[in-house]
């Protein structure tokens, strides 16, 4: 019986990365629009967390402090999710390096914008200033314009419920 549990645990442990994270096999299964929706949702969650943290910081009771701690952890978790999607998905798997030439400027603009999104997410971890959320969302819109064609932009609108 102990051997069965060991095998189950080992199988779960080894497969965990495949189940919970997008692979780097490469598998060829991508849904860029969904990742954008996810990043927007993460920024929205960070905004809500910042609002709650600011409101709860005026309280002195243990319950408020506990809730504030939980909102801080949530804020940081969602900022880390943004960083993971940007770095592990877009920068390493989707944006292909371009040699000097006509596509090089687009490549530089895409990677620079993604870097700025990483920094905005980092600043969301460091502060409770909403301007970093607004800036991050603006950068996402800039990246959409740089990365997606008309079909991709329409797909994002459909997934967002705005079309």
Buried (B, 14 or more C-beta within 10 A) or exposed (E): EEEEEEEEEEEEEEEEEEEEEBEEEEEEEEEBBEBBBBBBBBBEBBBBBBEBBBEBEEEEEEEBEEBBEBBBEBBBBBBBBBBBBBBEBBBEBEBEEBEEEEEEEEBEBBBBBBBBBBBBBBBBBEEBEBEBBEBBBEBBEBBBEBBBEEEBBEBBEEBEEEE
